[in-house]
Amino acid sequence: MQGPTEEELKESIRELSEYKNRLENEVVTISQKLKMPHKKIKSIIHSHKELNKIKTILSRLNKQKEKTTSNLNL
């Protein structure tokens, strides 16, 4: 079975990055409405399980994209 194309990887990375940004913005917005200190907001974002999982997946997708790109250049 063939892996995803470079274009499919780019699209997945773009969509997942947009989702991550929306989720981070929601956390910040809600935290600001609760008048939480900036340090606490940062702490919440860094310890947020779903955001951390998304960051891990994005890292893997970027590595896979780099491999795909380098294989195409051979």
Backbone as a printed PyTorch tensor [residue, N CA C, xyz], in Angstrom:
tensor([[[  0.8400,  -1.1860,   0.0000],
         [  0.0000,   0.0000,   0.0000],
         [  0.8810,   1.2430,   0.0000]],

        [[  0.4860,   2.1910,  -0.7740],
         [  1.2430,   3.4390,  -0.9180],
         [  0.8720,   4.4210,   0.1820]],

        [[  1.8760,   5.1640,   0.6690],
         [  1.6350,   6.1700,   1.6960],
         [  0.9770,   7.4040,   1.1080]],

        [[  0.6790,   8.3690,   1.9650],
         [  0.0430,   9.6060,   1.4850],
         [  1.0020,  10.4180,   0.6130]],

        [[  0.4210,  11.1840,  -0.2910],
         [  1.2230,  12.0420,  -1.1530],
         [  1.6620,  13.2770,  -0.3730]],

        [[  2.6120,  13.9930,  -0.9370],
         [  3.0870,  15.2240,  -0.2930],
         [  1.9390,  16.2190,  -0.1470]],

        [[  1.0940,  16.2950,  -1.1520],
         [ -0.0460,  17.2180,  -1.1180],
         [ -1.0330,  16.8330,  -0.0150]],

        [[ -1.2860,  15.5400,   0.1530],
         [ -2.1850,  15.0770,   1.2190],
         [ -1.6060,  15.3980,   2.5920]],

        [[ -0.3010,  15.2220,   2.7330],
         [  0.3450,  15.5600,   4.0000],
         [  0.2470,  17.0510,   4.2870]],

        [[  0.4920,  17.8770,   3.2760],
         [  0.4020,  19.3320,   3.4550],
         [ -1.0040,  19.7370,   3.8910]],

        [[ -2.0080,  19.1510,   3.2600],
         [ -3.3980,  19.4710,   3.5910],
         [ -3.7300,  19.0460,   5.0240]],

        [[ -3.2830,  17.8630,   5.4140],
         [ -3.5280,  17.3800,   6.7780],
         [ -2.8480,  18.2800,   7.7940]],

        [[ -1.6120,  18.6670,   7.5040],
         [ -0.8670,  19.5470,   8.4090],
         [ -1.5600,  20.8960,   8.5230]],

        [[ -2.0130,  21.4290,   7.4060],
         [ -2.6910,  22.7260,   7.4090],
         [ -3.9700,  22.6700,   8.2470]],

        [[ -4.7860,  21.6470,   8.0120],
         [ -6.0560,  21.5330,   8.7290],
         [ -5.8450,  21.2990,  10.2210]],

        [[ -4.8930,  20.4560,  10.5560],
         [ -4.6350,  20.1780,  11.9670],
         [ -4.0370,  21.3980,  12.6640]],

        [[ -3.2160,  22.1470,  11.9720],
         [ -2.6520,  23.3860,  12.5330],
         [ -3.7480,  24.4090,  12.7870]],

        [[ -4.6740,  24.5160,  11.8530],
         [ -5.8010,  25.4430,  12.0380],
         [ -6.6280,  25.0370,  13.2490]],

        [[ -6.8760,  23.7420,  13.4040],
         [ -7.6420,  23.2570,  14.5510],
         [ -6.9070,  23.5650,  15.8590]],

        [[ -5.6020,  23.3180,  15.8790],
         [ -4.7880,  23.5930,  17.0700],
         [ -4.8670,  25.0720,  17.4390]],

        [[ -4.7560,  25.9350,  16.4460],
         [ -4.8240,  27.3780,  16.6900],
         [ -6.1940,  27.7910,  17.2320]],

        [[ -7.2630,  27.2240,  16.6640],
         [ -8.6120,  27.5300,  17.1630],
         [ -8.7730,  27.0880,  18.6120]],

        [[ -8.2780,  25.8880,  18.9040],
         [ -8.3880,  25.3640,  20.2650],
         [ -7.6030,  26.2180,  21.2480]],

        [[ -6.3910,  26.6100,  20.8800],
         [ -5.5860,  27.4840,  21.7400],
         [ -6.3060,  28.8140,  21.9650]],

        [[ -6.8630,  29.3710,  20.9010],
         [ -7.5820,  30.6430,  21.0230],
         [ -8.7960,  30.5260,  21.9360]],

        [[ -9.4960,  29.4050,  21.8630],
         [-10.6460,  29.1910,  22.7450],
         [-10.2070,  29.1380,  24.2040]],

        [[ -9.1220,  28.4330,  24.4610],
         [ -8.6070,  28.3320,  25.8360],
         [ -8.2320,  29.7210,  26.3420]],

        [[ -7.5420,  30.4910,  25.5100],
         [ -7.1290,  31.8420,  25.9050],
         [ -8.3530,  32.7250,  26.1530]],

        [[ -9.3100,  32.6860,  25.2530],
         [-10.5070,  33.5220,  25.3710],
         [-11.2740,  33.2120,  26.6590]],

        [[-11.4900,  31.9400,  26.9050],
         [-12.2220,  31.5410,  28.1150],
         [-11.4380,  31.9300,  29.3680]],

        [[-10.1230,  31.6980,  29.3360],
         [ -9.2840,  32.0340,  30.4880],
         [ -9.2810,  33.5380,  30.7590]],

        [[ -9.2530,  34.3270,  29.6970],
         [ -9.2780,  35.7880,  29.8650],
         [-10.6170,  36.2530,  30.4280]],

        [[-11.6920,  35.6130,  30.0010],
         [-13.0030,  35.9650,  30.5500],
         [-13.0720,  35.6600,  32.0420]],

        [[-12.3330,  34.6560,  32.4470],
         [-12.2680,  34.3050,  33.8660],
         [-11.2240,  35.1290,  34.6160]],

        [[-10.5850,  36.0430,  33.8700],
         [ -9.5830,  36.9600,  34.4120],
         [ -8.4050,  36.2200,  35.0620]],

        [[ -7.9730,  35.1840,  34.3670],
         [ -6.8340,  34.3980,  34.8560],
         [ -5.5370,  35.1080,  34.4720]],

        [[ -4.5160,  34.9780,  35.2910],
         [ -3.2220,  35.5760,  34.9560],
         [ -2.6210,  34.9330,  33.6980]],

        [[ -1.8260,  35.7120,  32.9940],
         [ -1.2220,  35.2550,  31.7440],
         [ -0.3800,  33.9890,  31.9520]],

        [[  0.3610,  33.9330,  33.0540],
         [  1.1830,  32.7450,  33.3440],
         [  0.3180,  31.5010,  33.4830]],

        [[ -0.8090,  31.6500,  34.1160],
         [ -1.7210,  30.5120,  34.3070],
         [ -2.2840,  30.0550,  32.9660]],

        [[ -2.6010,  30.9900,  32.0960],
         [ -3.1210,  30.6490,  30.7660],
         [ -2.0750,  29.8460,  29.9960]],

        [[ -0.8250,  30.3180,  30.0370],
         [  0.2680,  29.6070,  29.3570],
         [  0.4100,  28.1980,  29.9240]],

        [[  0.3140,  28.0820,  31.2270],
         [  0.4320,  26.7860,  31.8870],
         [ -0.6810,  25.8350,  31.4350]],

        [[ -1.8740,  26.3630,  31.3440],
         [ -3.0180,  25.5530,  30.9060],
         [ -2.7880,  25.0520,  29.4810]],

        [[ -2.3310,  25.9350,  28.6030],
         [ -2.0870,  25.5550,  27.2080],
         [ -1.0040,  24.4780,  27.1280]],

        [[  0.0680,  24.6500,  27.8860],
         [  1.1720,  23.6860,  27.8410],
         [  0.8030,  22.3320,  28.4360]],

        [[ -0.1710,  22.2970,  29.3270],
         [ -0.5520,  21.0310,  29.9510],
         [ -1.8380,  20.4400,  29.3580]],

        [[ -2.4070,  21.0920,  28.3610],
         [ -3.6480,  20.6450,  27.7370],
         [ -3.3970,  19.3590,  26.9460]],

        [[ -4.0520,  18.2660,  27.3380],
         [ -3.7950,  16.9530,  26.7390],
         [ -4.0480,  16.9350,  25.2350]],

        [[ -5.1760,  17.4790,  24.8180],
         [ -5.5120,  17.4370,  23.3900],
         [ -4.5270,  18.2690,  22.5640]],

        [[ -4.1570,  19.4440,  23.0710],
         [ -3.1830,  20.2670,  22.3550],
         [ -1.8320,  19.5640,  22.2540]],

        [[ -1.4190,  18.9140,  23.3150],
         [ -0.1450,  18.1910,  23.2920],
         [ -0.1840,  17.0240,  22.3080]],

        [[ -1.3180,  16.3500,  22.2480],
         [ -1.4720,  15.2420,  21.2980],
         [ -1.4100,  15.7720,  19.8600]],

        [[ -2.0570,  16.8880,  19.6070],
         [ -2.0500,  17.4960,  18.2820],
         [ -0.6250,  17.9010,  17.8930]],

        [[  0.1080,  18.4800,  18.8330],
         [  1.4920,  18.8840,  18.5520],
         [  2.3500,  17.6780,  18.1900]],

        [[  2.1480,  16.5690,  18.8850],
         [  2.8900,  15.3420,  18.5910],
         [  2.5530,  14.8350,  17.1920]],

        [[  1.2840,  14.8270,  16.8600],
         [  0.8530,  14.3660,  15.5390],
         [  1.4070,  15.2820,  14.4520]],

        [[  1.3610,  16.5880,  14.6800],
         [  1.9040,  17.5310,  13.7000],
         [  3.3980,  17.2950,  13.4780]],

        [[  4.1000,  17.0200,  14.5440],
         [  5.5340,  16.7480,  14.4290],
         [  5.7740,  15.5130,  13.5640]],

        [[  5.0060,  14.4680,  13.8010],
         [  5.1390,  13.2390,  13.0100],
         [  4.7910,  13.4870,  11.5420]],

        [[  3.7300,  14.2340,  11.3070],
         [  3.3340,  14.5320,   9.9260],
         [  4.4040,  15.3460,   9.2030]],

        [[  4.9880,  16.3040,   9.9050],
         [  6.0510,  17.1110,   9.2930],
         [  7.2750,  16.2590,   8.9530]],

        [[  7.6350,  15.3300,   9.8330],
         [  8.7580,  14.4300,   9.5580],
         [  8.4420,  13.5420,   8.3600]],

        [[  7.2150,  13.0510,   8.3040],
         [  6.8020,  12.2010,   7.1860],
         [  6.8290,  12.9960,   5.8800]],

        [[  6.3890,  14.2470,   5.9480],
         [  6.4020,  15.1020,   4.7660],
         [  7.8380,  15.3380,   4.2880]],

        [[  8.7520,  15.5600,   5.2340],
         [ 10.1570,  15.7610,   4.8800],
         [ 10.7290,  14.5240,   4.1880]],

        [[ 10.3730,  13.3430,   4.6990],
         [ 10.8340,  12.0970,   4.0720],
         [ 10.2880,  11.9740,   2.6660]],

        [[  9.0060,  12.2740,   2.5080],
         [  8.3640,  12.1870,   1.1990],
         [  9.0260,  13.1490,   0.2280]],

        [[  9.2820,  14.3680,   0.6930],
         [  9.9110,  15.3820,  -0.1530],
         [ 11.3180,  14.9580,  -0.5440]],

        [[ 12.0780,  14.4400,   0.4080],
         [ 13.4520,  14.0390,   0.1040],
         [ 13.4830,  12.8220,  -0.8260]],

        [[ 12.5080,  11.9320,  -0.6960],
         [ 12.4330,  10.7760,  -1.5990],
         [ 12.0870,  11.2030,  -3.0180]],

        [[ 11.2950,  12.2450,  -3.1570],
         [ 10.9270,  12.7400,  -4.4960],
         [ 12.1290,  13.3900,  -5.1830]],

        [[ 13.0400,  13.9420,  -4.3870],
         [ 14.2060,  14.6260,  -4.9510],
         [ 15.2990,  13.6600,  -5.3630]],

        [[ 15.1700,  12.3800,  -5.0320],
         [ 16.2020,  11.3910,  -5.3920],
         [ 16.1090,  10.9540,  -6.8190]]])
